[in-house]
Amino acid sequence: MDETTTGPPSAVPVINTLTWDDLAGAVGAAWADFRHAPLYGLFFSAVYVAGGWLIVHAVTVGGQLWWSLPAAAGFPILGPFIACGLYDACFA
């Protein structure tokens, strides 16, 4: 690190505004990815849905319904990890 720098950076970052065209572009790119490898997309989404059902089943059968809220809040954290497998499969 440069010892002459003592304060924060002088340039303020530019924050872009999002438009509906940005959203349409993202959805279009996602649809193109799905059309490229539909079986991978269906497989990973099925794994994600089955995982959610497994969590619900585990907390209801175990009689510990109080775990439902923390499990429901923490379960979406797995999404990016599942998506990494999908990205690797589609763009390998």
Summary of the structure (lengths in Angstrom):
residues: 92
radius of gyration: 20.8
end to end distance: 37.0
largest distance: 62.4
contacts: 157
relative contact order: 0.09
helix: 73%
strand: 0%
